[in-house]
Amino acid sequence: MSDHNQDLFAQAALDKLREQAPLAARLRPRTLNDIVGQRHLLGAAGPLRRLIETDRLSSVILWGPPGTGKTTIAEVIATVTKREFVRLSAVTSGVKDVREVLEAARARLGEHHRRTIVFVDEIHRFNAAQQDSLLPAVEAGLITLIGATTENPFFEVNAPLRSRSTLLRLESISDADVALLLQRGVRAEGAEIDDDALALIVQRSGGDARQALTSLEVAIALSSDNQVKLVHAEGALATSALRYGRNDHYDVVSALIKSMRASDEPSALFWLARMIEAGDDPRFIARRLIVFASEDIGLVDSSSLATAVAAAQAVEHVGLPEAQYNLAHAVMHLSRAPKNRDVVDAISSARDALLAGASIEVPEHLRDGNSPHESVIPPRRYAQ
């Protein structure tokens, strides 16, 4: 088979795959102007847009909620800058896979003078060794790393890798932009949608564009004539009826914390269940419990901190749905424990003293007697 025929065959296969792909994948933007949302980064004067268009982008970490365009932005960057795009999943890739990708990038640069973008989805799932294996290539400029994460990179990404990357915070897609995407989807499917159905899908999406388009696709499938009505939208959303928007997320977290603080165990368990059923990351919940244990209980019941930390470890090792029992265990313990703010008051007083100008010189009797500086700088003595 000639190269020309092979190219035609490959293109036909790609076209067929696109036709069978989910609606969200088929509507994935191909240019910067097609991307909906993230105007603070990709608007006319947005910093990310200018770096992309001038091809001066170094490694970046895209941090934001699900469905905000992290993968899309990475793919568009590769297209605009004409770089090779290589995707690694932090869930399935190991150090060996990373090294193979870096070797291929080195060969590609040497033989074809083409640079490589390595996109690591869910980079927070890479362990320390996997993250460290990327460092030399990032530092040398062999690759442009684009890491995507829904977790706070200050907790989940190694400091050396983070310091060599630009951190970009992505925002949830606004309701107006989600509605715009849904209208694109309706046109692409040759369908129509009632205003009530559209509004319901927008409301339930919580700023997640992918979730909204998936719900629309199911709603269209439920309709017999491509006329999406409210009943079809409700049917499509039945399996995710408890998802909530980004504002509700913080309200529910606040309700959980305040219920535990008031020792209202039933209410605290209710809000915990609400968060779990809505799809909140259990690791986020566990982190809030750890903070609460020291902030609101502290030394009057130090076992509270141990219980919260144990629940966080259980979340990592067990996962949902079973980890809900570990989280409930911790919430019940924290709700029943006596409350005390001494830890918060103590560290606040220490910081206030420091900021007020307290001496930061270490007193002689507290110094390290084995310090190598003793051989260089004569020890100071207090006046007798």
C-alpha positions, 0 to 999 in steps of 0.5 A: 500500500502506498504512503498516500493510501495509508494516509487516506486510510488513517484519516478515514479511521480518525474520522470514524472515531470522531463520529463515534466519540462522546459529544464532549470529545467531538466538540473539543475546541481546536483553536484558542478562540473556540475555548469557552471560559478562562478569559482571565488566562485566554482573553485578548490580553490574557497572560497564557494566550500571549505566551502561547501565541509568542511560543514562549510558554515554559512548563505549566501546571493547570489547577482547576475543577473537573470539566474546566478545560485543562486537557483541551487547553493542553491540546490547543497549545500543542496545535498552536505551537506545532509541538508534538503532544504526548499524553501520560496518565498519572494513574497508569504510567510509571517511571519507566514510561516517563523515561521512554517518553523523555528518550523519544523527546530527545530523539525527536528534538535531535533528528527533526528539531521538533519540541515535545509537550508532555501532558500529565493528567492528574499529576497529583497522582504521581508519586515523588519518584515519578515527579522527580523523573521529570525534573531534569528534562523540565530544567533542561528545556527538553520538554514542556511539561503541562500538568493537570490537577484538581488538587492543590499543587502546593500539597500534591506537587513536589516543590522542585517541580512546582518551582520550575513551572508556572501555576495557572488557576482555572475557574469553573465555567460560568452558567452563561458559558455552559449554556453556550456550549450546550447550544453548540451541542444541540446544533451539532446533534441536529436537536432542539431543547426547551428553555427549562431543560437547558436551564436545568442542565446548566444548573446541575452542571456545577460549572463542569462543561464535560458533565453538562455535555454528557447530560445533554447527550443522554437527554437527546438519546431519551427523546424520540424526536430530538426535541429535548424537554424538561422530562428528558433533562430530568431523566438524564440527570437522575443519576447525578441529582445531588451534584451541586454548583461551586457556590453550594460546595463551600456552603456545604463544607461550612455547614459540616464544620459548623455542625461539628463545632456545635457538637450537632452530630446528626447534622454533621453526618447529614452534611457529610453524606451530602458531600459524598453523594454530590461527588466531593473528593473524599481527600478534600473532606479528610483534609478539612477534618484534620484541620478541624481536629487541631483548630477546634479541639486541640489539646483537650482531646489529642486523639481527635487529630489521630482519628482524623489522620487515620481517616485520611489514610483510610481514604487513600488505602480504601477509597469510596464507597467503603471509606465513607465509614471511616469519614463518618467515624471521624466526624462522629468523634470530632462532633462528640469531642470537647471544643477548645481554641487554645492551639489557634490562640497560641500560634496567633499570639506567637505570630503577633509577637513576631510581627510586632518586632520581637527579637528573632535572635536565638538566645545563647543558651538555646543555640546548637552547641555543635554548630560549625559556626562556633569555630568561625564566630566567637561565642557571645556571652551574657554579661555577668 
